[in-house]
Amino acid sequence: MDAEAIACGRCGLVLGQGAPAAERLTWVHERASERESWLCPACARLHLRDIEGKLPSEYW
């Protein structure tokens, strides 16, 4: 993850550039088609089933 500020694609929460590395690791990166987005830890927990549903069948 690069050092720029990122925002949650669902709730809009912003994680600033100065955030500790451990906090930055809790965010989820999504890539759909050519669109990239981020999910904060709270939204990632709420939408876990959606995230799991996007995994290839080899993971199951």
N, C-alpha and C positions, 0 to 999 in steps of 0.2 A: 504494500500500500504506500503510495507516495505521501509526501508531507503536506499536501494541500488540504484545505477544509472540505469536508464532505457533508451531505445532507441526506437524511432518511427519505426514501422515495414514497413512503406511506404517510408519515406524520410530520415531516419537515424538520425534525430535530437536527441541529447542526453540530458536528464534531469539529472543533477548531484545530488549527495547525499545531498549537501548543499542547494538545492532549497527550498524556502519557502513552507510551507504546502498548502497555497492557490494556488500556482502555480501547485503543484503536483495534486491537485484535478481536474484540467482542462483536464488531460490526460484521455483517454478512454482505458479500458482493454478489450481485446477480447480473447475469448477461443473457438477454433474450434477443435473438436476431442480432442486430447491430447496436442495440440499446443497452447501456450499462446503468445500473442503479445500486444503491446501498440501502440496507435495512439496519436500523438501530437494534440493540439487543431486545428491547421490549417488543418491537414489531416482529422481529424474527421469531420470538417465542409464540406470539399470537398467530403467526402464519406458518408455523412449522409444517403442517400437513400440505400446504401449497408447495413449499420448498421441496419436501420429500417426493411429492407427486411429479416433480420435474426431473428426478434422477432417472438415469437409464435403468432398465430392468436388471442389468448385471450386478447392481448394488444389493439386490434382494435375492 
